[in-house]
Amino acid sequence: DLLLSNSCIPFLGSTEGLDFRTLLLDEERGRLLAGAKDHIFLLNLVDVNKNVKKIYWPAAKEKVELCKLAGKDAHTECANFIRVLQPYNRTHVYVCGTGAFHPLCGYIELG
């Protein structure tokens, strides 16, 4: 219904089946951060398909192999699913992902 009424703009960058898990709204800068499978997106609130910035952050290959050896599904469980996007200060966001069952965290400079 939303598409038919032209009251929304679908995000075209999600065609890869990225499995979005967490969002962080930055109203001050007019941006939306979206955490997904192996990716973090920085989107423009006015048009989510304009000037999309993307960080590719996969789990380490050895962690993915350990995950598969433990009997987990390589496509649905053995990846770095971004679970935490938390403002740290005016210039950085704290980010954490599952890291193929070996969690990892870091900071993103928003610049």
Secondary structure, 3 states (H helix, E strand, C coil): CCCCCCCCCCCHHHHHCCCCCEEEEECCCCEEEEECECEEEEEECCCCCCCCEEEECCCCHHHHHHHHHCCCCCCCCCCCEEEEEEECCCCEEEEEECCCCCCEEEEEECC
